[in-house]
Amino acid sequence: MRENPGQLSVSALTVHLVMYFGNKSHSVQSLKDLLSDFEVLGLEPSDVAWAFDHMVKNDFEDALQVSVALRAGCEVFYTSDRGLYDAYKGLSQIQVKLLR
């Protein structure tokens, strides 16, 4: 059960990726402001284990993102990554939606 139902969440890995890639064209402050709307979910050893066991096409990063959402009890996982969507859209525990 989600601790904060309805709260938008991202994993700590997503924060890293936003900062790494976003910092090339946006200010740190604007990225910080964007991320402030989200609850940041930490990574745990169980997430790593799930990702190793369930990664598709050796894409560990995608599996790790999904594992954090599953552990946190998220109902919906949004992605703009078509490969991630195709790999995990069939999960019964979470609805994976592709952003267009």
Buried (B, 14 or more C-beta within 10 A) or exposed (E): EEEEEEEEBBBEBBBEBBBEEBEEEBEEEEBEEEBEEBEEBEBEEEBBEBBEEBBBEEBEEBBBBBBBBBBBEBEEBEBEBEEBBEBBBEBEEBEBEEEE
